[in-house]
Amino acid sequence: MRYTTFMKMAILYLTCANTGEADKISDVLLEKKLIVCAKKVPVSSKFFWKDKIENEEEIVLLLETKEELFDEIEREVRRLHSHKTFVLLSIPINRAAKGVEDWMREGLK
């Protein structure tokens, strides 16, 4: 099937405080069809916060979606995330393997 409009695919990068928070956020986003997939990666983070260097164990979520859903995803993350200031970044996808765009179109709102 060929589509006349190009979907701007994106990977959203989101840091979460722990696995429970990452699961809660990814479940809501999947149920609302705002993402088609969430990948959880445990990381050890070092960052500058309130005039000092902090060390934390965090979970990075890599969220597969389309760019136009960013604002709606950000609203959901803001509602569910434990931090007032969280890192949510959009990384545009320039190319994907055959079938990926169709799979995403079918799974997203």
N, C-alpha and C positions, 0 to 999 in steps of 0.2 A: 504494500500500500504506500503510495507517495503522498506527502503532505505539501501544501503550497506555502505554508508559513514555517519558518525556521524557529525551533524552540531553543532558547538560550540555556543550555544545560550548565549546571554549576555544582561544585562541591562546597558545602559550608563546613567550616572548621569551628568547632565549639569546645571550649574547655569546661569541664564539670568538676565539682568538688569530690565526687565519689561515684562508684558504680551504681548505687541506688538512684542518685540524681540523673545520671546518664540514661539509665533504663526508663525512668519515669518520663523524661523529656522525649526520648526516641519513641516510646510507645504512643504518646499523645500525637506526635507528629505523623507517625505511621497511620494511626487510626483516622486522623483528619485528612489523610492523603496529601500531606504537604511535603513528604519525602517518600522515596521508594526504597531506601536502604539506609541503615545507620551502622557504621563500623566503630567499635569501641577499642581504644588503644590506651593502655596504662602508660603514664609518663611521669618522670620526675622533673618538676619545674623549678626554675630559679628565676625570680623576677624582682623588680624594684617596685615597692609599694609603701606609700606614706613615709618616705625618707629613709627606708632601709631595705636591705636585700632579704627576701623571703625564700624559703625552700618548702615546696609542697609536693605531695603525691596527688596527681590529678588523673582524670580520664579525658582523653580527647575523643570527641565524636566527629566522624567524617560523614556528613549527611549528603546523600545524592538527591538532587532536586532540580528545579528550573529557577532561573534568576528572578522571574516575576513573583515568586512566592516568598522572597526574602522578608518583606515587611510583615507578612502574616506569621512567618516562622519566628521572627524577632519578637512579635507580640506574645506568642505562646511561650517562648523561652523566658521572656521577662516575667511572665506570670508564674512560671514553674521553677526558675533557677534560684538557688540560695544566695547568690551574690547580687548586690545592686549593680555593680560594674562587672560585666562578664565579657569574655572575648568571643565574638561571633564574626567570622570573616567569610566573604564570598570569593571563591576562586573560580573564574570562568573556565569552561571546558571548550577547547578549540576543535578537538577531534575525538571521536569515539569509535569503537568497533561496531561493525555492522549489527544492527538489531537493538543497540542500546537505546537510541532515541525512541524507537517504537515501544520498547518495554517501559520507558519512563512516561511516555504519553498515556499509555494504558493505566499506569499505576498512580498518576497524579491527578489532582482535581483540575 
